[in-house]
């Protein structure tokens, strides 16, 4: 496959790899930030449950304190109402003051009402069979109570949206000896689940902060992704540029003669093959020139190989100067050079060959300043012949130029 054909395929491969790397980066970053967000939410929910558990435990301890003393009595002042569900809730002291009994359930409800008014915090004691109709369970509480009877240890849920959101937690109350004073007639026995306490507090502001936190995390994730993709793109562009430069250098080394800078033997022969194939398709004229530096071995022997190398470089420069822009010149081997002349009829080929001969003779000098000459063999392509056959005829013409005295052009039509 030619280099021009490889380039689009490699470009597509690089784009696919870049897209794949970006998608993998997006998945990793999204997964990481999503994990952080979910972990934050999980920690907050755990903290809400732990807070509710502590509040529930405090309420139970207050109830136990009340039940330990068989209820507590408060002075019956204006606005203080006796509990209608207790037998003989009121007593009169020796000073004539009337006191009314507050059992655990009533104390719990009144404390809940006070806390809800002051702090937006509430707890509700309830049962599937309450003595006080005011303690009847709402649908979610009733569902939780049934779950407790089936063995569940606790339930929690959130109600409402936005700033009106409320977190609710509920755990069961088991019947103990102090409870039987009021609830024995309902058929409860020790250890039975006789109800539960639900704890409620507002979490709207907390959820709003959590949503803002999610937005911040999402923004950071997007920014990180963009920065990473930009970095990947810049890195790949730099890598592609370096690869292209390395490829160009490798191509130059693979196709160029290191000493002269002209096309090397393999490249100039490939160029000749390409032009022969093109001539077969288009029937356009084609010629080639094979030249050899005269007495080059004598130059090496007399002035040394460095001087000989310099002569080769000078000849190469004259070839680059003398050929047409669409011609190709290369080092064929040793002191021999080959020029491929597309679109060159016999007259044009002869003009190019004579121009090259004159440039070499007029411009190239060896170690002592003596002029250097070259002999040229010119061959015109014949229909259906191979590149090797064309080159062989150019070599024959070169041989005749040498035999005829050198520093001349001989043609093989």
C-alpha positions as CSV (number, residue, x, y, z in Angstrom):
1,X,0.0,0.0,0.0
2,X,1.4,3.4,-0.9
3,X,2.0,6.1,1.6
4,X,-0.8,8.3,0.2
5,X,-3.3,5.4,0.6
6,X,-2.0,4.6,4.2
7,X,-2.5,8.2,5.4
8,X,-6.4,8.3,5.3
9,X,-6.6,4.9,6.9
10,X,-4.2,5.9,9.7
11,X,-6.0,9.2,10.2
12,X,-9.3,7.3,10.6
13,X,-7.5,4.9,13.1
14,X,-6.2,7.8,15.1
15,X,-9.6,9.5,15.1
16,X,-11.2,6.3,16.3
17,X,-8.6,5.8,19.0
18,X,-9.1,9.5,20.1
19,X,-12.9,9.0,20.2
20,X,-12.5,5.7,22.1
21,X,-10.1,7.3,24.6
22,X,-12.5,10.2,25.1
23,X,-15.4,7.9,25.7
24,X,-13.4,5.8,28.2
25,X,-12.3,9.0,29.9
26,X,-15.9,10.2,30.0
27,X,-17.1,6.9,31.5
28,X,-14.3,6.9,34.1
29,X,-14.9,10.5,35.1
30,X,-18.6,10.1,35.1
31,X,-18.4,6.9,37.2
32,X,-16.0,8.6,39.6
33,X,-18.0,11.7,40.2
34,X,-21.3,9.7,40.2
35,X,-19.8,7.5,42.9
36,X,-18.8,10.5,44.9
37,X,-22.3,12.0,44.6
38,X,-24.0,8.7,45.5
39,X,-21.6,8.2,48.4
40,X,-22.4,11.8,49.7
41,X,-26.1,11.0,49.4
42,X,-25.6,7.7,51.2
43,X,-23.7,9.4,54.0
44,X,-26.3,12.1,54.5
45,X,-29.1,9.5,54.5
46,X,-27.1,7.4,57.1
47,X,-26.7,10.5,59.2
48,X,-30.4,11.3,59.0
49,X,-31.2,7.8,60.1
50,X,-28.7,7.9,63.0
51,X,-30.1,11.2,64.2
52,X,-33.6,9.8,64.1
53,X,-32.4,6.7,66.0
54,X,-30.9,8.9,68.7
55,X,-34.1,11.0,68.9
56,X,-36.2,7.8,69.1
57,X,-34.0,6.5,71.9
58,X,-34.3,9.7,73.9
59,X,-38.1,9.6,73.5
60,X,-38.2,6.0,74.7
61,X,-36.1,6.9,77.7
62,X,-38.4,9.8,78.6
63,X,-41.3,7.5,78.4
64,X,-39.6,5.0,80.6
65,X,-38.8,7.7,83.1
66,X,-42.5,8.6,83.1
67,X,-43.7,5.0,83.3
68,X,-41.3,4.2,86.1
69,X,-43.2,6.6,88.3
70,X,-46.6,5.6,87.1
71,X,-47.0,8.9,85.3
72,X,-46.4,12.4,86.5
73,X,-48.8,14.9,87.8
74,X,-48.9,18.6,86.8
75,X,-50.9,21.4,88.3
76,X,-54.3,21.7,86.5
77,X,-54.1,25.4,85.5
78,X,-56.3,27.1,82.9
79,X,-55.7,25.3,79.5
80,X,-54.6,22.1,81.1
81,X,-57.1,19.3,80.3
82,X,-57.4,16.0,82.0
83,X,-56.7,12.8,80.0
84,X,-60.2,11.4,79.3
85,X,-58.8,7.9,78.6
86,X,-57.4,7.4,82.2
87,X,-59.5,6.4,85.2
88,X,-59.3,9.1,87.9
89,X,-56.6,11.2,86.3
90,X,-57.0,14.1,88.8
91,X,-56.0,14.4,92.4
92,X,-56.5,17.2,95.0
93,X,-53.6,18.2,97.2
94,X,-53.9,19.2,100.9
95,X,-53.6,22.8,99.8
96,X,-56.6,22.4,97.5
97,X,-54.6,22.5,94.3
98,X,-55.8,20.1,91.6
99,X,-53.2,18.0,89.7
100,X,-53.8,15.9,86.6
101,X,-51.9,12.8,85.5
102,X,-49.7,12.8,82.4
103,X,-49.1,9.3,81.3
104,X,-46.2,8.4,78.8
105,X,-48.4,8.7,75.7
106,X,-49.9,12.1,76.6
107,X,-46.5,13.4,77.6
108,X,-45.0,12.3,74.3
109,X,-47.7,14.0,72.3
110,X,-47.5,17.3,74.2
111,X,-43.7,17.3,73.9
112,X,-44.1,16.6,70.1
113,X,-46.5,19.5,69.7
114,X,-44.1,21.9,71.6
115,X,-41.0,20.8,69.6
116,X,-42.9,21.0,66.3
117,X,-44.0,24.6,67.1
118,X,-40.5,25.7,68.1
119,X,-38.1,23.7,66.0
120,X,-40.1,22.1,63.2
121,X,-39.4,18.7,64.8
122,X,-42.0,16.2,65.8
123,X,-42.6,12.7,67.0
124,X,-45.8,10.7,67.1
125,X,-46.7,7.7,69.2
126,X,-49.2,5.6,67.5
127,X,-50.7,2.1,67.3
128,X,-52.9,0.0,65.1
129,X,-55.2,-0.1,68.2
130,X,-54.7,3.2,70.0
131,X,-56.7,4.1,73.1
132,X,-56.7,7.7,72.0
133,X,-58.2,8.3,68.6
134,X,-55.8,11.2,68.3
135,X,-52.9,8.7,68.1
136,X,-54.3,6.8,65.1
137,X,-51.6,5.9,62.5
138,X,-51.5,7.6,59.1
139,X,-51.1,5.2,56.1
140,X,-47.3,5.1,56.1
141,X,-47.2,4.6,59.8
142,X,-49.8,1.8,59.6
143,X,-47.7,0.2,56.9
144,X,-44.6,0.4,59.1
145,X,-46.5,-1.0,62.2
146,X,-47.6,-4.0,60.2
147,X,-44.0,-4.5,59.1
148,X,-42.9,-4.4,62.8
149,X,-45.4,-7.1,63.7
150,X,-43.8,-9.2,60.9
151,X,-40.4,-8.7,62.4
152,X,-39.0,-5.5,60.9
153,X,-36.7,-3.5,63.1
154,X,-37.3,0.0,61.7
155,X,-38.6,2.0,58.7
156,X,-37.6,5.4,57.2
157,X,-38.8,7.5,54.3
158,X,-39.0,11.0,53.0
159,X,-42.2,12.8,52.2
160,X,-42.7,16.0,50.2
161,X,-40.4,17.8,47.8
162,X,-38.1,20.8,47.8
163,X,-37.9,22.9,51.0
164,X,-41.1,21.1,52.3
165,X,-39.4,17.7,52.4
166,X,-39.7,15.9,55.7
167,X,-37.6,12.8,56.8
168,X,-39.6,10.3,58.8
169,X,-38.3,7.4,60.9
170,X,-40.3,4.9,62.8
171,X,-39.4,2.0,65.2
172,X,-41.6,-0.3,67.3
173,X,-42.5,0.0,70.9
174,X,-42.7,-3.4,72.7
175,X,-45.0,-4.0,75.7
176,X,-43.3,-4.0,79.1
177,X,-44.8,-4.2,82.6
178,X,-45.4,-0.5,82.9
179,X,-47.5,-0.5,79.7
180,X,-49.9,-3.1,81.0
181,X,-51.3,-0.6,83.5
182,X,-53.2,1.0,80.6
183,X,-53.1,-1.5,77.7
184,X,-53.7,-4.9,79.5
185,X,-57.4,-4.6,78.7
186,X,-56.5,-4.5,74.9
187,X,-55.0,-8.0,75.2
188,X,-51.4,-7.0,75.0
189,X,-48.8,-9.3,76.6
190,X,-45.2,-8.7,77.5
191,X,-43.0,-8.4,74.4
192,X,-45.8,-7.7,72.0
193,X,-45.5,-4.8,69.5
194,X,-48.1,-2.5,70.8
195,X,-47.2,0.4,68.6
196,X,-44.4,2.6,67.5
197,X,-43.0,6.1,67.6
198,X,-42.4,8.0,64.4
199,X,-39.8,10.8,64.4
200,X,-40.1,13.6,61.8
201,X,-37.8,16.5,61.0
202,X,-37.5,18.9,58.0
203,X,-34.8,18.0,55.5
204,X,-35.8,20.4,52.7
205,X,-32.8,22.7,53.2
206,X,-30.5,19.7,53.5
207,X,-31.8,18.3,50.2
208,X,-31.4,21.6,48.5
209,X,-27.8,21.7,49.6
210,X,-27.4,18.2,48.3
211,X,-28.8,19.1,44.9
212,X,-26.5,22.1,44.7
213,X,-23.6,19.8,45.7
214,X,-24.7,17.4,42.8
215,X,-24.7,20.3,40.4
216,X,-21.2,21.3,41.6
217,X,-20.0,17.8,41.3
218,X,-21.5,17.5,37.8
219,X,-19.9,20.8,36.8
220,X,-16.5,19.7,38.1
221,X,-17.0,16.4,36.3
222,X,-17.8,18.2,33.0
223,X,-14.9,20.6,33.4
224,X,-12.5,17.7,34.2
225,X,-13.8,15.8,31.2
226,X,-13.3,18.8,28.9
227,X,-9.8,19.5,30.2
228,X,-8.9,15.8,29.9
229,X,-10.3,15.6,26.3
230,X,-8.4,18.8,25.4
231,X,-5.3,17.4,26.9
232,X,-5.7,14.1,25.0
233,X,-6.4,16.0,21.8
234,X,-3.3,18.2,22.2
235,X,-1.2,15.2,23.2
236,X,-2.4,13.2,20.2
237,X,-1.8,16.1,17.9
238,X,1.7,16.4,19.2
239,X,2.2,12.7,18.9
240,X,0.8,12.7,15.3
241,X,3.0,15.6,14.4
242,X,6.1,13.8,15.8
243,X,5.0,10.6,14.1
244,X,4.6,12.4,10.8
245,X,7.9,14.0,11.2
246,X,9.5,10.7,12.0
247,X,7.8,9.0,9.1
248,X,8.9,11.8,6.8
249,X,12.5,11.4,8.0
250,X,12.3,7.6,7.6
251,X,10.8,8.1,4.1
252,X,13.6,10.5,3.3
253,X,16.2,8.1,4.6
254,X,14.5,5.2,2.7
255,X,14.2,7.0,-0.6
256,X,17.2,9.4,-0.6
257,X,20.9,8.7,-1.2
258,X,22.7,9.8,2.0
259,X,25.7,11.3,0.2
260,X,24.1,13.2,-2.7
261,X,20.6,13.9,-1.5
262,X,19.2,12.6,-4.7
263,X,16.8,9.7,-5.0
264,X,18.5,6.4,-4.1
265,X,18.8,3.4,-6.5
266,X,15.5,1.7,-5.3
267,X,13.5,5.0,-5.5
268,X,14.8,6.1,-9.0
269,X,14.1,2.6,-10.4
270,X,10.6,2.6,-8.9
271,X,10.1,6.0,-10.5
272,X,11.2,4.6,-13.8
273,X,8.7,1.6,-13.5
274,X,5.9,4.0,-12.6
275,X,6.6,6.1,-15.7
276,X,6.8,3.1,-17.9
277,X,3.4,1.9,-16.7
278,X,1.9,5.4,-17.2
279,X,3.3,5.5,-20.8
280,X,1.6,2.1,-21.5
281,X,-1.7,3.6,-20.4
282,X,-1.4,7.1,-22.1
283,X,1.1,6.5,-24.9
284,X,2.9,9.7,-23.9
285,X,6.7,10.0,-24.6
286,X,9.3,8.9,-22.1
287,X,13.0,9.0,-22.0
288,X,15.8,8.2,-19.5
289,X,19.4,9.4,-19.2
290,X,22.2,7.2,-17.7
291,X,25.4,9.1,-16.9
292,X,28.8,8.1,-15.6
293,X,31.5,10.5,-14.2
294,X,34.6,10.2,-16.4
295,X,37.8,8.9,-14.8
296,X,36.2,8.8,-11.4
297,X,38.5,6.1,-10.1
298,X,41.5,8.3,-11.0
299,X,40.0,11.1,-8.9
300,X,39.6,8.8,-5.9
301,X,43.1,7.4,-6.3
302,X,44.7,10.8,-6.8
303,X,42.8,13.0,-4.3
304,X,41.2,10.4,-1.9
305,X,37.7,9.3,-1.3
306,X,36.6,12.5,0.5
307,X,37.4,14.4,-2.7
308,X,35.6,11.8,-4.7
309,X,32.5,12.2,-2.5
310,X,32.6,15.9,-3.0
311,X,32.6,15.4,-6.7
312,X,29.6,13.2,-6.4
313,X,27.8,15.9,-4.4
314,X,28.7,18.6,-7.0
315,X,27.4,16.4,-9.9
316,X,24.2,15.8,-7.9
317,X,23.6,19.5,-7.5
318,X,24.1,20.1,-11.2
319,X,21.6,17.3,-12.0
320,X,19.0,18.9,-9.7
321,X,19.6,22.3,-11.4
322,X,19.5,20.9,-14.9
323,X,16.5,18.6,-15.0
324,X,13.0,19.9,-15.5
325,X,10.6,20.3,-12.5
326,X,8.8,17.1,-13.3
327,X,11.9,15.0,-14.0
328,X,13.5,12.8,-11.4
329,X,17.2,12.4,-10.9
330,X,18.8,9.7,-8.7
331,X,22.0,8.0,-7.9
332,X,22.1,4.7,-9.7
333,X,25.2,3.3,-8.1
334,X,28.8,4.4,-7.6
335,X,29.6,7.2,-9.9
336,X,26.5,6.5,-12.1
337,X,23.3,8.6,-12.1
338,X,19.9,8.1,-13.7
339,X,17.4,10.7,-14.8
340,X,13.8,9.8,-15.7
341,X,12.2,12.2,-18.2
342,X,8.4,11.9,-18.6
343,X,6.8,13.7,-21.5
344,X,10.2,13.9,-23.2
345,X,10.4,13.2,-26.9
346,X,13.8,12.6,-28.6
347,X,14.4,16.3,-29.1
348,X,13.5,17.3,-25.5
349,X,15.5,14.4,-24.1
350,X,18.5,15.5,-26.1
351,X,18.2,19.1,-24.9
352,X,18.1,18.0,-21.2
353,X,21.0,15.6,-21.6
354,X,23.2,18.3,-23.3
355,X,22.3,20.8,-20.7
356,X,23.3,18.4,-17.9
357,X,26.6,17.6,-19.7
358,X,27.4,21.3,-20.0
359,X,26.6,22.0,-16.4
360,X,28.8,19.2,-15.1
361,X,31.7,20.1,-17.4
362,X,31.4,23.8,-16.6
363,X,30.7,23.7,-12.8
364,X,32.2,20.5,-11.3
365,X,35.8,20.6,-10.1
366,X,38.0,18.0,-8.4
367,X,40.7,18.5,-5.8
368,X,43.2,20.6,-7.8
369,X,40.5,22.6,-9.6
370,X,40.5,20.5,-12.7
371,X,37.2,20.2,-14.5
372,X,35.2,17.0,-14.2
373,X,33.2,15.6,-17.1
374,X,30.6,12.9,-17.5
375,X,29.4,10.7,-20.3
376,X,25.6,10.4,-21.1
377,X,23.5,7.7,-22.6
378,X,20.0,8.7,-23.7
379,X,17.3,6.2,-24.5
380,X,13.7,6.8,-25.8
381,X,11.0,4.4,-24.6
382,X,9.7,1.9,-27.2
383,X,6.2,0.6,-27.2
384,X,5.6,-2.4,-24.9
385,X,9.2,-2.7,-23.7
386,X,10.1,-3.1,-20.0
387,X,11.8,-0.6,-17.7
388,X,14.8,-3.0,-17.6
389,X,15.0,-3.0,-21.4
390,X,14.8,0.8,-21.6
391,X,17.6,1.0,-19.0
392,X,19.7,-1.5,-20.9
393,X,19.5,0.6,-24.0
394,X,20.5,3.7,-22.1
395,X,23.5,1.8,-20.7
396,X,24.5,0.8,-24.3
397,X,24.3,4.4,-25.3
398,X,26.5,5.4,-22.3
399,X,29.0,2.7,-23.4
400,X,29.2,4.2,-26.8
401,X,29.7,7.7,-25.3
402,X,32.6,6.4,-23.3
403,X,34.1,4.7,-26.4
404,X,33.7,7.9,-28.5
405,X,35.9,9.9,-26.2
406,X,33.7,10.7,-23.1
407,X,32.1,14.1,-22.2
408,X,29.4,13.5,-24.7
409,X,25.8,12.4,-25.2
410,X,24.9,9.3,-27.2
411,X,21.3,8.4,-28.0
412,X,19.7,5.0,-28.3
413,X,16.4,5.7,-30.2
